[in-house]
Amino acid sequence: MRPMDAEAEYVSRPMLAELRQRLPAWERDAAAYRAHAGARARIDVAYGAGPRQHLDVFSPERGGGAVALFVHGGYWQATGKAWFSHLARGANAHGVTVVMVGYTLCPEATVAGIVDEVRAAVAFAVKNLGAPVTVFGHSAGGHLAACMLATDWRARDLPADAVRAAMPVSGLFELEPLVATSVNRKLGLDAAEARRLSPIAWRPPAGRSMVAYVGGAETAEFRRQTSAFAERWSDAGAKATAVEVAGQGHFGVIDALAEPDSPMTLELVRLAIAG
């Protein structure tokens, strides 16, 4: 059995080509949705003092009691919340308020520091919107979504169910394989820190729901991480399941969140409303 080529699995050429293909459409669609939302959107609300510590709040035309909070990907070192505004469309159509979170990127921040920044954003959203949140995120944002569900919010003066559920998409739950890749040049992880920051080894809150999605056309490692994570958390007492979306790659898989009637959007709405 040949050893796994981490660079090929996590920084594959097809994945990078797919990203370059989708970037223009994301930027166009995100800007169009911000314009469409108009006064229903509050853009660049500060939750901290850093220049990227802002969030965007997209309120629905009706409803708004349930809240879903999105954390973007980019290997903790690229992209930003403004690229993904259109992903609020699906949940907004069902009366769910959607919060898009920005955070400081590596190498200016560490991965551990980013986890704490997103915790601060979650705490800000819960306190200011007056409701628990369901956290969803893509790629590195999937890692951060899982970290939020496993956080002890009582230690931060919030209710234990401040994060009621999580929906990571194409997430990274074991960080050790990244240490040997080019991704780590800006992350600066060693094996011990990568293990410490891997939510697959964290204890999830018993009985809480986590649904992890991954594209069926993604690399074997991304698919393995998702299935292994769901299995481990299910064994630890969480209501954890994995869903593989046939034919979708690492970036195309999240497009479904912009569609009100897609299975992924409907699952997010269910989690946001019922937990």
Secondary structure, DSSP 8 states (H G I E B T S, - for coil): -----HHHHHS-HHHHHHHHHHHHHHHHHHHHHHHHHGGGEEEEEESSSSTT-EEEEE--SS---EEEEEE--STTTS--GGGGGGGHHHHHTTTEEEEEE----TTTS-HHHHHHHHHHHHHHHHHHHTS-EEEEEETHHHHHHHHHHTS-GGGGTS-TTSEEEEEEES-----GGGGGSTTHHHH---HHHHHHT-GGGS---TT-EEEEEEETTS-HHHHHHHHHHHHHHHHTT-EEEEEEETT--TTGGGGGGGSTTSHHHHHHHHHHHH-
